[in-house]
Structure formats: structure tokens, C-alpha cells
Amino acid sequence: MPPQRVFSLPRQQSLLLPAVINPFVQDTKLTKAAIIKCVLLGIFLVPVRAILLSLVLMVTWPVSVIITFKYPLKGAVEPMRGWRRFMCRRVMAALGRAYYFCMGFRVVVKGKQVSSSEAPILAVAPHSTFFDGIVCIVAGLPSTVSRVENLATPIFGRFVRCLQPVLVSRKDPDSRKNTIQEIDSRAKSGGRWPQVLIFPEGTCTNRSCLITFKQGAFIPGVPVQPVLMRYPNKLDTVSWTWQGFSSRTLLLLTLSQLYTTVEIEFLPPHIPTEEERKTPALFASRVRDTMARALGVPVTDHTYEDCRLMISAGELTLPMEAGLVEFTKISRKLNLKWDNVRKELESFAAMASSCKGGRISIEEFARFLKLPISPALEELFALFDRNGDGTIDFREYVIGVTILCRPANTEDVLLMAFKLFDTDEDEKITREEFTALLRSALGVSDLNMAKLFKEIDADGSGFITFNEFQAFASTHPEYAKLFTTYLELQRYQAIQEACPGDLQLSGQASSEENQEDSTSDKKDD
């Protein structure tokens, strides 16, 4: 068996695992004592609070109808003035406070909210629950960003109209552009419009970190006031994430508490520098860093797209968290679109279908490739296994396929591989030629390659053409890297046999510039 190289695997720090692996899971554990307490309190509190909430809604709805009566929502909309604005900011805000008070919320406000002229935009994070609407009440009912469909919701649709929201339509292909233009227009109105309140994370998390901020709030380049939300309660009954309690369960649990504390802290406005005005992503990142430091939590590059991948992973019978890859970072650094990552998830699911926990061991890796475990396969597996735990998760798989396999899947490499298989140079590979080379490459004398040969031989002709060889490699990029790894091992063995005294193992410290070329892909990784 050819000797296996000993090497360390330097990794880019930016592609290492995030501080929080899954910010979209709510893992509150209810003890027997907590359940008994909720039941005993709920028997009394839930009916009483339901009656009080109904009474508040009975008063709030007609008030909201009066405020929005014959007031346009689309077209050349002007900010509310006079009695409408007074009723919205005073009467509706007071009724909103009464509504949350009836639910048992105790609100603690820290810091000072500045005026619309000082900071036209409020950026609120972390966003973790449907109860976060309480920040709108505390902030004096600023404008929000809302889906058009929300306006048609019975009763609550009228409340949303009072906020004069920036409307988003999924059916309109220009909706994103129009939304950004409207936010920009209101932010630069010189105080005519109320502040625009935005949850820049774009989805709910469990508050363990701050995920990527969307750039909509930062494109106008105006001062932004960060607003922090905390729920410092013993029992978390509010976090509404992609994995966890349903909205109905959370509502019942919250109504069954004596009180639920929420802290809202207004930080000093962040006035953008010239560089931040030109680069909204930088502006968003720095505001997020400021908020994360104040909260004492890390930041990660997860986004709503990760949630979509989680759902896709569940549909493919993988654990939902298997789909988490920090999509923003992966897509930016590896130049991947969501559809590309979704396709890689399908390939990974085919490989990991028999694995527990959605992680691939070297045995499953070899079984999927229809190859025995060999030094070349072990080295390829080690390149994928970024954290060295002996398994490959989906994130490692995406990075490995993109960085290692696809660059090796060039026409030159495939042509060289094809020529090595085609020993009689008749531009086709027979089963005997195919099996003989792989037996030699993998060091296994009794290797049966019938299944793999049949899979490559698409037309069942009994031999493989270059087009079939290339087509198979394009859908199975792992084989290209496996082949180049084998060639590197062969070259390494030849050099070692020729001059064993002069060769240094690549894992040892060495400052020479002529280190073995075959480790270059690991340095780049």
C-alpha cells in the first residue's frame, strides 16, 4: 500500500463553524413543576385575560376605523396629520399598552428614543417572537414594513393601517425595489414622516446571537437608532422559532404566567460615516456589532435562506438543522446561489439517507462512491472533514465540493483520466480497462466495479466514451478530486522512493518555497 502523507489541514478562519450552530431552535424544557404551575395559574388567568383582551379590542377596532376612514394606503400617500395623527400616537398607543398589560407584560424601557429628524430609522433586534410588536407601542407607533396581505386580516388589519406601513407584495416583481425607494423617501423626509421601525434580521431567532442584517434599513444612509429587546424571564414562553413550540402553545403559556418581563433599550443613534453611506452592508454590519456587544452575544452569518434550507432538509428526511450553512457567508465566499446549495443538499441527502443525525462517516462516503476505503479515499474524506470529528456534515460537504472537487473537475483533468483508463487508445474504456486501473489505484485486487461501470455507461453499450465519462463527472464531482488525490499520492511515492532523504513531510514546519504542490489546495481551503 502506498504511504499516506502526514499533513496538517490549515483552514480559513472565516469558514469555521459559527459560535451558535442553530439560532432557529427553541429548546425550552418544561419540567413537571413548571407544567403544574402553568395549569393552576392558567385556569384562572387565561379566561380573565381573554375577557380583558376582548374588551380592549372592542374599543380599539372602532377607533382604528375612525382614524383610517377614507384615508388612502397606496399612491401618493401623505403622512397623517392633525386629529388623525393625535389619535394614532396617543389614543391607539394607550390602547396598545393596555392590550399588552392585559396579557401580563411588564415593560422596562432603558435609554432615550430620539426624534425622527435625528434618526429616521429604528433597527430592532433580536427579533424572536410575535410579541415583539410591543416595541411599536413603546416607540409611539412608527411606520413599519408589512406584507400587503396583512391589511386584509380581520380586526388586526385595521390596526396595521394606522401605522401607514411600507407595503411589500410577493406578487409584484418590483416590490423589493419599490420598498427600498419608499423607505428611502420616508427616511429623508426631514421629519415629516414618523420613524420607520425595521427588524433587520428578517426572521425570528432564539436570541442566542444576531444573524445577518438585511440592508434595507441601511441603504438610505441616514442615522439609525439601534433598539435592543430582551425577555429576562426564568421560563422562556415567547421565543417563536422554526423548531419549537407552536404560536398557540406559546400564547397559552404566556397568558398562564403571573407576568412576563420585556426590556426595551434605545441605544445612541449610529451616524454613518461616508464609507458606510456608500456601503450599506458595512453600515449594517457595524450596527449589528454595536448591538451584539451591548447584548453580550456573538454574531453569525445565518439568514432567512438558512431557514428555507432547513425546511428542504426536513423534506429530504434529514434533521432540519442539517440544512444550516450560514448561507450569507457561504454564498459570498464561494459564489453560490440558493438554488445551487439546494441541489447540493439533494446530493448530500442521497449520501446521508442511511446515516443517523445527517452526518456522513467514511464508510457511508465509500459506499456512496461505490469504492472501498483506501489511502486516496481517506485523504479525500479528511479534506471534507473540516473539524476532524470523523464525519462530514452538509456545511462541510458544500465547502468541500465547491473548493476541492469542482476546480478539479476540469476538461484537462478528465481527459488525462480518460487516457489513463483507455490503455489501448481506442477512445473508449472497456470494463476490463476500467477495473484494472481502479484495482491498481485503490490497492484492492478483488474489486468489483460492475455497478459503478454500469452507472457511467449511460447507453449500456458495454464501453465508456469520453462524453459519458465527462457527463458522469459533472454530476459526481467527488470522483475528480479522488482521481487527482490518487495521482498526488503516486507522485509523492515516486519522489519518496527517488530521494527519501530530501523529502520533508508537509505537516512539519518548513519555510521552503518549494513545498509539495499537492498541498496547495489545502492552503487555499
N, C-alpha and C positions, 0 to 999 in steps of 0.2 A: 504494500500500500504506500503511495507517495506520502512524504512527510507533510504535515499540515503546518502552515506558517503560524507563528506566535505573534500576535499584534494587538495593540490597544485600538479601540474604536473611538477616536475623538468625535464628539457630537457638537453641532451648533447649539449654543445655549438657547437660542430663540425657538428651537424646535423641540425642546424638552417638554415634559408633561407640565400642565399648569398647576398652580398652587391648589386649586379646587377642581377636582375631576368632573363633578356633576353638580352644577348650580341649579338644576331644574328638578330636583327631587326634594320632596317634603317628607322627612323621616321621623316625624313626631311619634313617639311611642306612648300610648295611653295605658297607664297602669290601672290595676283594678280599683285602687283608691280614687284615682282621677275620674274613672268612669262612674263610680258610685256617686262621687261629689257632683259631677255634671248632671246625672239623672235627678238627684234630690233637689238641686238648685233649679234645674230646668223645668221641673214640674210646676214650680211657682213662677219663675222669671219669664219663661218663654211666652206663656199666654198673656201675662201682663204687658210685656214689651211689645207683643204683636198688636195688642189693642191700642197702645200708645202710638206706635208707628203708623197704624191706620188712621188715627185721628190727625196726626201731623200731615200725612199725605192728603187727607180730605181738605185741609186748609191750603196746603202748598199748591195743589193742582190748579184750583181756580185762580190763584194769584199768578201762576206762571202763564195761564191762558190770557189773563188781562195784560200782562207785560208783553207778550208776543202777538197780541191781536193785530192782524193786518200788517205785520212787520215782515218785510222780505228777508229771505235767507240766502238767496242767490242773486247774481247780477251785481249791480253797483250798490253793494251794501255799505251803509254808513254805521259807525258806532252809535249805540244807544245814547240818548241824551235826555236831559230833563227828568220828568217823573219816572220814565221807564228805567233810566239808569239808577235813580234813587231807590226804586222798589227792588231792583235786581241786587244792588250792592248792600242794601240794608235789610229789607224785608225777607228776600229769598235767602240771604246769608244767615239771618237769625233762625229761619225755619230749618235750614240745613244743619245748624248747630243743634237745634232741638231734636232733629231726626237721629243724629249720631249719639246724642245724650241718651235718648230712649233706648238705643241699642247697648248702652253701657260703656261707651267710650269716654275715657278721661284724657283730655288733650293737654299736653305740656308744650308750650311754644318757647323756643330759645332764639336769641338773635333778633334782628330787626329787618323787616321787609322794606326794601327801598321802593321808590315810586317808579312808574312806567317810564318816565323820561330818563331816570338814572340807569335802569336795567330793564329793557323792554321784554326780556325773556326770562322765565323761571325754569331751570332744569332740575327736575326732581328725581332722586334715586336713593336707595334701590327701590325698584318697582316690584312688589311681591304679592299684591292681593287686590281684589276688587274693592276692598275697604279703603284703598289709598285715595279714593275720591275725597276723603276728608280734608286733604291738603287744599283742594279747590275752595272749600268753605273757609278755611283759615286764611287763605290768601285773598279773600274778598271776591270770589267768583271771577277769576280771569278767564280769558278765552282759552279754549283747549283745541286739540286736534281730534276729530271724531269721524267715524265712518258715516256715510250718508244713511245707511240702514238704521242707525241708532235713532234717527229722528222719527222713524215710524213706530218705535216701541211704545206701547200703551203707557200712559201716565209719565214715565221717565223720559220719553221723547220730548215732551214739553219742557221738562227741566233742562235738558241739553240745549234746547233752542234759546233759553235765557242767556246761555254763555256765549252766544254768537260764535260757534266753533268754526275752525278752519276745516272744511269738509273734504274727506277723502273718499273716492269712489273706486272700487275694484273693477268696475266695468269700463271706466274711462282710461284709455291708454295714456292720456296726457295728465292723469291725476297727480302723479308724483311731481311733475314739473309745475303744475298749477298750484299744488300745495306749498311748494317751496317759495313760489312767487308771492303767494298770499301771506305767508309768514314773514317774508322779507318786507312786503309792503306795510304790514301792521307794525313790525319792529322799528321801521324807520318813519313812523307817522308823527314823531315828535310828541308823543304822549296823548294823541287824540284817541287812540285805541287803548283799551286796558292791556295789561301784560298778557303775554301768551305763555301758558303753562304746558310744558312738554316732559314726558317721561322718555328720555333719550335712549334707554336700553331697549325699548320696543317690545318687551315681553316680560313676564313675571319670573323672578328667581327666588331662591330661598334666603337671600340677604347674606350669604356667606362670602360674597365677593361682588365686585362691579364688573359686568360684562361690557363688551364693546358698545360705545355710544354711537348711535346713528348721527349723521352730520346735519340733519335738517335744522336743528336749533342753532347751529353754529355757522351756517352758510351766510346769513346776513352780516356777520362780522361786527355785531353790536355787543355791548356789555351783557353778560349773562349772570344772573344771581343763582348760585347753587343752593338747593334746598335738600336737606337730609331727612329721611324718615326712619324711625326706629320703633320697634314694638318690644320693649323690655319687660316681657311677661314671663312668669315661670313656665306656663304651658302655652305653646305656640298654637293658637287656634285660627290664625289668619292667613298663613302662607298658602297661596293657591298656585301650585306649580304643575308641570306636565306629568309628574309622577307623585301621587299623594292623594289626600282627601278630596272628595268632590266639593263643589261650591255649596251644595245643600248641607253636607255634613259640617263644613266649616261654619256656615251661618248658624246652625243649631248649637254647635259647640261654643261659638262666641256669645250667643244670646244666653247661654247657660252659665256664663261667668259672672261673678259679682260685678266686676268692671274689667275693662281692657284698656291698658295704657298705651298711648301713641305719643311719641316725641317728634316734633317738627322743628328743625333747626335751620334758620336762614343764615347762610354764610355771607361774608362780604362779597360784593359783585366782582366778577372776574372781567377786567377790562382787557380786551385782546391787544396784543402787540401788532405791528404791521405785518410781521411774518405769519401770525395766527389768522389775521384777516384774509391773507392770500391762501392759507392752507387750512380749510375747515377741519380736516382730520387731525391736524396738530392741535388746533384750538380745542376740539372735543377731547382729545387725549389728555391735555393738561388740566382741563376742568375735572375730568374723571379722576386724575391722580390727586388733585386737591381734595375731592370728596372722599376718596378712598383713605387718604391719610387721616382725615377728620373722623371717619368711621372706624379706622383701625382694621380694615380688611384688605385683602390683595385684589389685584385686577387680573382678569383673564380676557382672552380673545374669543369667547363664545358669542354667538349671535342667535337670532331667531332661526337662521338657516340650520343651526345645530339641532334645534327642536324638530324641524322638518326631517332631518336625518334620523333623529330618534324614532319618530313615527315610522319611517321607512324601515328601520332596523326591526321594529316590532312586527311589521307586516311580513318581514322575511324570516320570522321566528327566531330572531336574535334578541338578546337582552336589549332593552331600549337604550341603555347608556352606551352600548357598543357603537352607536352612531355619532357620539360626541368626538369632534376632532379639532375644536377651536377653528371654525370654518374661516373666519376673517383672516387669521394668520396663515393658515394652510393655503387658502386661495390666493393670497397676495404673494407669498414667498414661492409657491410652486406654479402660479399662473393657472389655477384650476377654476372652472365654473362649477356651480352646484350640480348640474346635470352630469358632469364628469365624475364628481365624487359619488353621486348616486349610483352610477354604473359600477364604480369600483366596489361600492357596498354590496352590490349583487354578486360580484365575483368573490368577494370575501365570504358572503353568506354561503355560497356553493362550497367553499372550502371548509367553513366552520360549522356546517349544518349538524355534524355529529359531535361537536365539542360542547362541553358544558361551560357556561359563562361567556361564550362568544370569544374565546381566545384559542389560538391555534398552537399546538405543540409540534415538535419536529416530526413526530410520527404522522400526524394529520397532514402536515405540509408535504411529506414524502408520498403519502397515499394519494393526495390530490394531484400531484405531478406524475403519478404512476411510476415512481422511481424508488430504488432502495436508498437507505441512508448511507451516504458516502462523504469523504472529506470535502468534495466540492459542494455537496448539498448542505453540509453542516456550516460551511463558511458562508454560503448564501443566506442561510437561516440566521446566522449571527449578525449579518448586515441588516436584516429586517428587524431583529430583536434589539431595539434601541436601548432599553433599560436593563438588558441582560437577565431577565427573570425566567428565561427558558420558554416563553410563549410570545406570540405575535397578536396584538390587538388590532382593531381596524385602523386606528390612527397610525400605528407603525406600518401597517400594510400600505396605506395610501402614500406615505412618505417614501417607503421602500420602492414601490412600483414606479413612482414618478421620478425619484432621484437616481435609482440604481438600474432599474430594468428598462424603462423606455429609452434612455440615452444609449443603452447597449443594443437596442433593437433596430440598428441602422441597416440599410441595404448592404453596405460593405461587410458588416459582421455576418449577416445572414448568408451572403454569397460565399464568404470564406467557410462558414459552417457547412453549407450545402456541398461545396467542393471536397471537403474532408470526408463527408459521408459518401459522396459519389466517387468511389475508388477507381472505377473503370472509365470515368469521364464520358459517360454516355448521356449526361444531362438528366438523369433520373436516378432515384435511390430505391434499390430493392430492399425487401425486408431483411435479407441476409447482410447487406452492407450496413443498414441502419442498426441492426442488433449487434454486429461485430464491433462497431466503433463505440457504442454505448457500453458494451461489456468491458472494453478496454478502458474507457474514460472513468467508469464508476467502479472498476476493480471487482466486478462480480461476474463469475464465469457462467452461472446458471440463470442469467437474467432473461425473463420472458417479456418481450416488448410488443407482443401482439396487439394489446389494447391500445397502446399509445400510437403504434404504426397505423392501425385502422382509423384512429381519430384524425390523424394528419392526412391520410389518403382519402380525401373527401369524395372522390368519384368512384372509389372501390376498384381501381384499375390494377392494384397489386404493386404499384410503384408510386413514388412521390416525386412530383415535378417541383420546380423552383417556385412557381406560383402558389401551389398548395402549401409548400414549406413556409413561404412568406405570409400567406393568409393566416396560417395557424399561429405563427409567431406574433402577429399583430394583435391577436385576441388572447394570447398567453405569453405576455412579456417576461414572465419569470424564467422561461427557458433560455432566452437570450442571455440573461445575466448568468445563469447557471453555466452556459457554454463558455462565456468569457472567463468566468471564475476557474473553470477546468483548464483553459489554456494558460491562465496565470500560474496555476499550480504546477502545470507541466514545465513552464518556463522556469519557475522557481526551483524545481527539482533539477533541471538541467544545469542551471547556474551553480547550484549547490554541489552537484557531482563534479563539475568542471573545476571550481575553485572554492572548496569548502572553507578554507582558512580566511578568505577575504570577505565572506558574506556575513553581514550583521542582521540579526532578526529585527524586523520592523517595529517590534514592541519595545526594543531597547532604546535608550536615549542616544540620539545621533544628530549631529549638526551638519552632516554632509549633504550637499545639494543633490547628489546622485542616488538618493534613496530609491528603492524599488518602485517602478511606475505603477505597479498593481495596487498600491495602497492609496493612489491619488483619489480614487472615488470615495474613500473613507474620510480623507481630509476634507473633501468638498462637502460631505454629508453633514 
